[in-house]
Amino acid sequence: MAPGSLAEFIDHNEGALLAEWTRLQKASVHGLRDRISEAELRTASHEFVLALKQAVNSGETDLLSPAFSALRDHLSSLSSHWAALGFTPSETAGFVFSFKHALFLHLKQVTKDPAALADQLWESDQLLDKLGLFTTEVFQKSREQIIGRQQEEMLELSTPVVELWHGILALPLIGTLDSARTQIVMQNLLEALVARSADLAIIDITGVPTVDTLVAQHLLKTVAAARLMGAECIISGIRPQIAQTIIHLGVNLGDVVTKANLADAFRVALHKRGLAVAKIQG
């Protein structure tokens, strides 16, 4: 390692750099103390400096090289963790960019040779810019994964299967019915039919804003899957607008029983089981 190199400078000034870097992070990242402790921040910063020294000592400049594996792993873990804590991409990238500020301050104080200072500033600027962009990319992927999991959980919650009576289930649908949601609807219904030994299911589409050819096909697939399990389905919530749309589209619902509202569908389901609701006298 040549005298005056970036790795040597970081090694000789590690304590001062860490102290200044921690101070800059606290000042630049709003609400940092509310989300992570100072000890956690110090640990993350120290591990970053150690991994950075190891990578720079190798002489490599490619972030995808094996020499940068420890640094990539550390930044990936930190970016994912900060994404889960609610940090923004700018705040996460600021973890790296604030180190650039601390490093530049100490380089200007220690390095007296203008040519050497220019070389070190350029070298560190290029490297830290790449690392900052890397944290942003990892952060975005982590947020996308978090959003994807949340969407799946919301889909699960938005397709509950309710037992109206022994052997009679209701599946109220609210919102748009696309291919992904149809798969969840079908899975939840089939699992509930087996778990509750039911043979009748009411699919209520009162909360579905529009019904087009694709939505109708999704409903028919769900009904067909339930029939394969030995269960019969009734579709309720057929409003006048939806009835007209289905006719205009030429969608054939076959022999599927349809009703205008859930109450009528439940009455039909009870009748199929030989049951009826009667008013208590006196």
C-alpha positions as CSV (number, residue, x, y, z in Angstrom):
1,M,0.0,0.0,0.0
2,A,1.5,3.3,-1.1
3,P,1.9,6.1,1.5
4,G,-0.9,8.6,1.4
5,S,-3.4,6.1,0.0
6,L,-7.1,6.3,0.9
7,A,-6.9,3.0,2.9
8,E,-3.9,4.2,4.9
9,F,-5.6,7.6,5.6
10,I,-8.8,5.9,6.9
11,D,-6.7,3.6,9.1
12,H,-4.7,6.4,10.7
13,N,-7.8,8.6,11.3
14,E,-10.5,6.1,12.0
15,G,-11.4,7.4,15.5
16,A,-11.8,11.0,14.4
17,L,-13.6,10.0,11.2
18,L,-16.1,7.9,13.1
19,A,-16.8,10.7,15.7
20,E,-17.3,13.3,13.0
21,W,-19.4,11.0,10.8
22,T,-21.7,10.1,13.7
23,R,-22.2,13.8,14.5
24,L,-23.1,14.5,10.8
25,Q,-25.5,11.6,10.6
26,K,-27.4,12.8,13.7
27,A,-27.7,16.3,12.2
28,S,-28.7,15.2,8.7
29,V,-31.1,12.4,9.3
30,H,-34.4,13.7,10.8
31,G,-35.7,11.6,13.7
32,L,-32.8,9.3,13.7
33,R,-32.8,8.9,17.5
34,D,-36.4,7.9,17.4
35,R,-35.8,4.9,15.1
36,I,-32.3,3.6,16.0
37,S,-30.1,4.0,19.0
38,E,-26.7,5.8,19.1
39,A,-25.0,2.5,19.9
40,E,-26.6,0.8,16.9
41,L,-25.5,3.7,14.7
42,R,-22.0,3.6,16.0
43,T,-21.8,-0.2,15.4
44,A,-23.1,0.2,11.8
45,S,-20.7,3.0,11.1
46,H,-17.7,1.1,12.6
47,E,-18.5,-2.0,10.5
48,F,-18.8,0.1,7.4
49,V,-15.4,1.6,7.9
50,L,-13.8,-1.8,8.5
51,A,-15.4,-3.3,5.4
52,L,-14.4,-0.1,3.4
53,K,-10.8,-0.4,4.5
54,Q,-10.7,-4.1,3.5
55,A,-12.1,-3.3,0.1
56,V,-9.9,-0.4,-0.6
57,N,-6.8,-2.3,0.5
58,S,-7.4,-4.8,-2.3
59,G,-6.9,-2.2,-4.9
60,E,-10.1,-3.1,-6.7
61,T,-12.6,-0.4,-7.8
62,D,-15.4,-2.7,-9.0
63,L,-18.2,-3.0,-6.4
64,L,-19.1,-6.4,-7.8
65,S,-15.7,-7.8,-7.1
66,P,-15.1,-10.3,-4.3
67,A,-13.1,-7.7,-2.4
68,F,-16.3,-5.7,-1.9
69,S,-18.5,-8.6,-0.8
70,A,-18.3,-7.8,2.9
71,L,-19.1,-4.1,2.2
72,R,-22.0,-5.0,-0.1
73,D,-23.4,-7.4,2.5
74,H,-23.2,-4.8,5.2
75,L,-24.9,-2.1,3.1
76,S,-27.5,-4.5,1.9
77,S,-28.4,-5.5,5.5
78,L,-28.4,-1.9,6.7
79,S,-30.6,-0.7,3.7
80,S,-33.1,-3.5,4.3
81,H,-33.3,-2.8,8.0
82,W,-33.7,0.9,7.5
83,A,-36.4,0.4,4.9
84,A,-38.3,-1.7,7.4
85,L,-37.9,1.1,10.0
86,G,-39.5,3.6,7.7
87,F,-36.4,5.6,6.5
88,T,-36.6,7.2,3.1
89,P,-34.2,6.4,0.2
90,S,-32.4,9.8,0.7
91,E,-31.9,9.1,4.4
92,T,-30.5,5.7,3.8
93,A,-28.1,6.9,1.1
94,G,-27.2,9.7,3.4
95,F,-25.5,7.1,5.6
96,V,-22.8,6.8,3.0
97,F,-22.8,10.4,1.7
98,S,-22.4,11.9,5.2
99,F,-19.2,9.8,5.5
100,K,-18.0,11.5,2.4
101,H,-18.4,14.8,4.1
102,A,-16.4,13.7,7.2
103,L,-13.7,12.2,5.1
104,F,-13.3,15.3,2.9
105,L,-13.0,17.5,6.0
106,H,-10.2,15.5,7.5
107,L,-8.4,15.1,4.1
108,K,-8.3,18.8,3.7
109,Q,-6.9,19.2,7.2
110,V,-4.2,16.6,7.0
111,T,-3.1,16.5,3.3
112,K,-0.9,19.5,2.4
113,D,0.0,18.5,-1.1
114,P,-2.6,19.9,-3.5
115,A,-2.0,17.2,-6.1
116,A,-2.3,14.4,-3.6
117,L,-5.4,15.9,-2.1
118,A,-7.0,16.2,-5.5
119,D,-6.3,12.5,-6.2
120,Q,-7.6,11.3,-2.8
121,L,-10.8,13.5,-3.1
122,W,-11.5,12.1,-6.6
123,E,-10.8,8.5,-5.6
124,S,-13.0,8.7,-2.5
125,D,-15.7,10.7,-4.3
126,Q,-16.1,8.1,-7.1
127,L,-16.1,5.2,-4.7
128,L,-18.6,6.7,-2.2
129,D,-21.0,7.8,-4.9
130,K,-21.1,4.2,-6.2
131,L,-21.8,2.9,-2.6
132,G,-24.5,5.5,-2.1
133,L,-26.3,4.5,-5.3
134,F,-25.9,0.8,-4.2
135,T,-27.7,1.5,-0.9
136,T,-30.5,3.2,-2.8
137,E,-30.9,0.3,-5.2
138,V,-31.0,-2.2,-2.3
139,F,-33.4,0.0,-0.4
140,Q,-35.8,0.2,-3.3
141,K,-35.8,-3.6,-3.7
142,S,-36.4,-4.0,0.0
143,R,-39.3,-1.5,-0.1
144,E,-40.8,-3.3,-3.0
145,Q,-40.7,-6.6,-1.2
146,I,-42.3,-5.0,1.9
147,I,-45.0,-3.5,-0.2
148,G,-45.6,-6.9,-2.0
149,R,-45.9,-8.7,1.4
150,Q,-48.3,-6.0,2.6
151,Q,-50.4,-6.3,-0.5
152,E,-50.6,-10.1,-0.1
153,E,-51.7,-9.6,3.6
154,M,-54.3,-7.1,2.5
155,L,-55.6,-9.5,-0.1
156,E,-55.9,-12.2,2.5
157,L,-57.8,-9.9,4.8
158,S,-60.1,-8.6,2.1
159,T,-61.3,-12.1,1.2
160,P,-62.7,-13.5,4.4
161,V,-64.9,-16.7,4.3
162,V,-67.8,-16.4,6.8
163,E,-69.8,-19.4,8.0
164,L,-73.5,-18.3,7.9
165,W,-74.9,-21.6,9.0
166,H,-73.5,-25.1,9.4
167,G,-72.5,-26.1,5.9
168,I,-73.2,-22.7,4.4
169,L,-70.4,-20.3,3.8
170,A,-70.3,-16.7,2.5
171,L,-67.5,-15.1,0.6
172,P,-68.0,-11.3,0.4
173,L,-65.8,-9.6,-2.2
174,I,-64.9,-6.0,-2.1
175,G,-62.8,-4.2,-4.8
176,T,-61.4,-5.2,-8.1
177,L,-61.2,-8.9,-8.9
178,D,-58.1,-9.6,-10.9
179,S,-56.2,-12.8,-11.6
180,A,-53.9,-12.6,-8.6
181,R,-56.8,-12.0,-6.2
182,T,-58.9,-14.7,-7.9
183,Q,-56.3,-17.2,-7.0
184,I,-56.4,-16.2,-3.3
185,V,-60.2,-16.1,-3.4
186,M,-60.3,-19.6,-4.8
187,Q,-57.7,-20.9,-2.4
188,N,-59.4,-19.4,0.7
189,L,-62.8,-20.8,-0.4
190,L,-61.6,-24.3,-1.1
191,E,-59.7,-24.5,2.1
192,A,-62.8,-23.3,4.1
193,L,-65.1,-25.8,2.3
194,V,-62.8,-28.6,3.5
195,A,-62.1,-27.2,7.0
196,R,-65.8,-26.6,7.8
197,S,-67.3,-29.6,5.8
198,A,-69.5,-27.2,3.8
199,D,-71.2,-27.9,0.6
200,L,-72.8,-24.5,-0.1
201,A,-71.1,-21.2,-0.7
202,I,-72.4,-17.7,-1.4
203,I,-70.1,-15.5,-3.4
204,D,-71.3,-11.9,-2.8
205,I,-70.1,-9.3,-5.3
206,T,-72.0,-6.4,-3.9
207,G,-68.7,-4.6,-3.2
208,V,-67.2,-5.3,-6.7
209,P,-67.5,-1.9,-8.5
210,T,-67.6,-3.3,-12.1
211,V,-68.0,-6.7,-13.7
212,D,-66.5,-7.2,-17.1
213,T,-65.7,-10.4,-19.1
214,L,-62.5,-11.0,-17.2
215,V,-64.2,-10.7,-13.8
216,A,-67.0,-13.0,-14.9
217,Q,-64.5,-15.6,-16.0
218,H,-62.8,-15.4,-12.7
219,L,-66.1,-15.9,-10.9
220,L,-66.9,-18.9,-13.1
221,K,-63.5,-20.4,-12.4
222,T,-64.1,-20.1,-8.7
223,V,-67.5,-21.8,-9.0
224,A,-66.0,-24.6,-11.1
225,A,-63.3,-25.2,-8.6
226,A,-65.8,-25.4,-5.7
227,R,-67.9,-27.9,-7.8
228,L,-64.9,-30.1,-8.1
229,M,-64.9,-30.2,-4.3
230,G,-68.5,-31.2,-4.2
231,A,-69.9,-27.8,-3.3
232,E,-72.5,-25.6,-4.9
233,C,-72.1,-21.8,-5.3
234,I,-74.6,-19.0,-5.4
235,I,-73.6,-15.6,-6.7
236,S,-75.3,-12.6,-4.9
237,G,-75.1,-8.9,-5.4
238,I,-76.2,-8.8,-9.0
239,R,-77.3,-5.2,-9.3
240,P,-79.3,-3.9,-12.3
241,Q,-76.1,-2.3,-13.8
242,I,-74.2,-5.6,-13.4
243,A,-77.0,-7.6,-14.9
244,Q,-77.1,-5.3,-18.0
245,T,-73.4,-5.5,-18.4
246,I,-73.3,-9.3,-18.2
247,I,-76.1,-9.4,-20.9
248,H,-74.3,-6.9,-23.1
249,L,-71.0,-8.8,-22.8
250,G,-72.8,-12.1,-23.7
251,V,-71.3,-13.8,-20.6
252,N,-73.0,-17.2,-20.0
253,L,-73.2,-18.0,-16.3
254,G,-74.6,-21.4,-17.1
255,D,-76.7,-22.9,-14.3
256,V,-75.2,-20.8,-11.6
257,V,-77.9,-19.5,-9.2
258,T,-77.7,-15.7,-8.9
259,K,-79.5,-13.3,-6.6
260,A,-79.8,-9.6,-6.1
261,N,-78.6,-9.5,-2.5
262,L,-77.0,-11.7,0.2
263,A,-80.3,-12.1,2.1
264,D,-82.1,-13.7,-0.9
265,A,-79.1,-15.9,-1.6
266,F,-79.0,-17.1,2.1
267,R,-82.7,-17.8,1.9
268,V,-82.1,-20.0,-1.2
269,A,-79.2,-21.8,0.6
270,L,-81.4,-22.5,3.6
271,H,-84.1,-23.9,1.3
272,K,-81.6,-26.2,-0.4
273,R,-80.7,-27.6,3.1
274,G,-84.4,-28.0,3.9
275,L,-84.3,-25.1,6.4
276,A,-86.2,-21.9,6.7
277,V,-86.2,-18.8,9.0
278,A,-89.5,-18.3,10.8
279,K,-90.7,-15.5,13.1
280,I,-91.0,-16.5,16.8
281,Q,-94.7,-16.2,17.9
282,G,-95.7,-14.4,21.0
